[in-house]
Amino acid sequence: MLQSYDVMIVGAGIVGLTVARELAQRWPDARLLILDQEQELAFHQSGRNSGVIHSGIYYRPGSLKARLTLESRAVLLRFLEEERLPYELSGKLIVAVRPEEAAKLHQLYENGRVNGVAGIRLMGPDEMREIEPHVRGLEAIYVSSTGITDYRQVALRVGERLIERGVRIQLGERVNRIQIQSDLVAVETTTGFRATGRYLIAAAGIQTDRLARAAGLQPKSRMVPVRGNYWTLSPQSRHLVRSLIYPVPDPRLPFLGVHFTRRISDQAVWLGPNAVLAAHRTRYRRRAVNLRDVADIAGHPGFWRLARRFWRYGAGEWYRDHWIAAYLRQVQEYIPELTRRDLNPGPFGIRAQLVDANGAMVDDFRMMRAGRALFVLNAPSPAATASFAIARHVVERGAEEFGWTLRPPTD
Ligand SMILES: Cc1cc2nc3c(=O)[nH]c(=O)nc-3n(C[C@H](O)[C@H](O)[C@H](O)COP(=O)(O)OP(=O)(O)OC[C@H]3O[C@@H](n4cnc5c(N)ncnc54)[C@H](O)[C@@H]3O)c2cc1C
């Protein structure tokens, strides 16, 4: 029998799950269904990231990223406390290692102040080494409000709470057809499962552009998969990093650069992620190729414009990805004591990078509406940190567009 719901959510990453949580709190008798193609929650980006609780220092003042990151942090931290999930506000250093980075560092500091980021200050090399004794640099910003957690565990706990509230989560169902009608939305998955809902929210990460197209939208932007590889420090060299060490980012790019991250789960230190074009959206093998994914990239005029602008950066990342000596030189700029023996290959994640037709990498969070459906088209980093506020933003947009009557927010 065809099952019918008030809201169907496609995607059980941290965004889809927190959207369901917000809906369950503010529209308690709504019948909710979450569909995900994988056999477990948070299988893609939400379970394969750096685990950093971002402070909001990087984002353009007035952007959704700046606002929602700051709003979400408070809710996330409360959730972590209430649920007794591991986290630590361990602070981070953003380090300038070359004189030409000083101006960018100061600009970043100003940006953080305008965004209202708590606990930021500029410091010189001596003070820097009190925080990270092995770091080398000319100047740094210390951000005490940055932290670490495990977003996979956050997503799993949100999922458990949803099930307790009666939300149906159906795994192993890849949605491949969406029909938006005047009074309902119908979906079908590759297993033949079908359901209808009064509304649909798609939070399918790197596949959201395809779902939008399947629903008849014509987004001019397209997802380009960008692999982010990590190396891990061998146990005997972990003492070289106490917490988080970041480079000064290139303001033209949405990536923050290879950084050192101490993990909350096992105190391991990860280095990365880099940013290399991937030929597969969802397979975690370096050489995985999917012809449809490649054709989608090659057929997008925006990709070629992007490639013309950033080929030098892309080539550098590719070179360091394949040539460990070059990678080592890059990370030694921050910690000169590191040697080849300290680095072990680690896992990787694949970023969903939305690229516009004009070749710009879309930086801010973005949503699109088609009839009774909302598509979370762009939720790149720091969407794990910002997820609780993105969820509120999505649900309130639903109320605005569809006339939902919601209870006031509970957290
Ligand atoms: C390497 C890396 C490092 C990062 N580091 C950080 C960090 O330190 N801090 C931070 O805040 N953010 C970080 N991010 C960003 C953050 O992880 C993502 O922005 C966030 O997880 C996005 O969540 P999501 O739910 O939108 O996407 P996803 O987690 O990718 O979830 C999408 C879900 O949709 C499902 N799906 C897709 N298509 C279909 C379909 N057709 N039918 C059914 N289900 C479907 C997928 O199986 C998946 O479960 C990082 C990301 C990467 C890749």
The ligand as a MOL file (V3000), in Angstrom:
LIG
                    3D

  0  0  0     0  0            999 V3000
M  V30 BEGIN CTAB
M  V30 COUNTS 53 58 0 0 0
M  V30 BEGIN ATOM
M  V30 1 C 36.5730 16.4050 3.9970 0
M  V30 2 C 35.5300 17.2450 4.6610 0
M  V30 3 C 35.8090 17.9300 5.8460 0
M  V30 4 C 34.8420 18.7080 6.4640 0
M  V30 5 N 35.0800 19.2600 7.6820 0
M  V30 6 C 34.0880 19.9070 8.3420 0
M  V30 7 C 34.2810 20.3700 9.6760 0
M  V30 8 O 35.3290 20.1570 10.2660 0
M  V30 9 N 33.2740 21.0530 10.2740 0
M  V30 10 C 32.0740 21.3010 9.6460 0
M  V30 11 O 31.2140 21.9430 10.2250 0
M  V30 12 N 31.8530 20.8310 8.3880 0
M  V30 13 C 32.8230 20.1170 7.7520 0
M  V30 14 N 32.5920 19.6110 6.5110 0
M  V30 15 C 31.3010 19.8500 5.8720 0
M  V30 16 C 30.2030 18.9490 6.3990 0
M  V30 17 O 30.6610 17.6490 6.6400 0
M  V30 18 C 29.0710 18.9400 5.3830 0
M  V30 19 O 28.7920 20.2520 4.9860 0
M  V30 20 C 27.7900 18.3250 5.9660 0
M  V30 21 O 28.0840 17.0580 6.4990 0
M  V30 22 C 26.7270 18.2230 4.8970 0
M  V30 23 O 25.6880 17.4330 5.4030 0
M  V30 24 P 24.5260 16.9140 4.4500 0
M  V30 25 O 23.5460 16.2260 5.3140 0
M  V30 26 O 24.0800 18.0580 3.6020 0
M  V30 27 O 25.2570 15.9390 3.4190 0
M  V30 28 P 25.6620 14.4090 3.5310 0
M  V30 29 O 26.2610 14.1050 4.8490 0
M  V30 30 O 26.5220 14.1270 2.3450 0
M  V30 31 O 24.3060 13.6340 3.4490 0
M  V30 32 C 23.5420 13.4890 2.2750 0
M  V30 33 C 22.7690 12.1940 2.3860 0
M  V30 34 O 21.8940 12.0710 1.2840 0
M  V30 35 C 21.8620 10.7190 0.8820 0
M  V30 36 N 21.4230 10.6770 -0.5140 0
M  V30 37 C 22.0210 11.2250 -1.5900 0
M  V30 38 N 21.2940 10.9860 -2.7070 0
M  V30 39 C 20.2240 10.2700 -2.3270 0
M  V30 40 C 19.0990 9.7260 -3.0290 0
M  V30 41 N 18.9510 9.8840 -4.3500 0
M  V30 42 N 18.1780 9.0340 -2.3290 0
M  V30 43 C 18.3120 8.8500 -0.9780 0
M  V30 44 N 19.3400 9.3470 -0.2770 0
M  V30 45 C 20.2800 10.0550 -0.9370 0
M  V30 46 C 23.2920 10.2510 1.0840 0
M  V30 47 O 23.3720 8.8500 1.1990 0
M  V30 48 C 23.6850 10.9730 2.3610 0
M  V30 49 O 23.4460 10.1950 3.5180 0
M  V30 50 C 33.5530 18.8300 5.8650 0
M  V30 51 C 33.2630 18.1370 4.6920 0
M  V30 52 C 34.2260 17.3360 4.1000 0
M  V30 53 C 33.8660 16.5440 2.8670 0
M  V30 END ATOM
M  V30 BEGIN BOND
M  V30 1 1 1 2
M  V30 2 1 2 3
M  V30 3 2 2 52
M  V30 4 2 3 4
M  V30 5 1 4 5
M  V30 6 1 4 50
M  V30 7 2 5 6
M  V30 8 1 6 7
M  V30 9 1 6 13
M  V30 10 2 7 8
M  V30 11 1 7 9
M  V30 12 1 9 10
M  V30 13 2 10 11
M  V30 14 1 10 12
M  V30 15 2 12 13
M  V30 16 1 13 14
M  V30 17 1 14 15
M  V30 18 1 14 50
M  V30 19 1 15 16
M  V30 20 1 16 17
M  V30 21 1 16 18
M  V30 22 1 18 19
M  V30 23 1 18 20
M  V30 24 1 20 21
M  V30 25 1 20 22
M  V30 26 1 22 23
M  V30 27 1 23 24
M  V30 28 2 24 25
M  V30 29 1 24 26
M  V30 30 1 24 27
M  V30 31 1 27 28
M  V30 32 2 28 29
M  V30 33 1 28 30
M  V30 34 1 28 31
M  V30 35 1 31 32
M  V30 36 1 32 33
M  V30 37 1 33 34
M  V30 38 1 33 48
M  V30 39 1 34 35
M  V30 40 1 35 36
M  V30 41 1 35 46
M  V30 42 1 36 37
M  V30 43 1 36 45
M  V30 44 2 37 38
M  V30 45 1 38 39
M  V30 46 1 39 40
M  V30 47 2 39 45
M  V30 48 1 40 41
M  V30 49 2 40 42
M  V30 50 1 42 43
M  V30 51 2 43 44
M  V30 52 1 44 45
M  V30 53 1 46 47
M  V30 54 1 46 48
M  V30 55 1 48 49
M  V30 56 2 50 51
M  V30 57 1 51 52
M  V30 58 1 52 53
M  V30 END BOND
M  V30 END CTAB
M  END
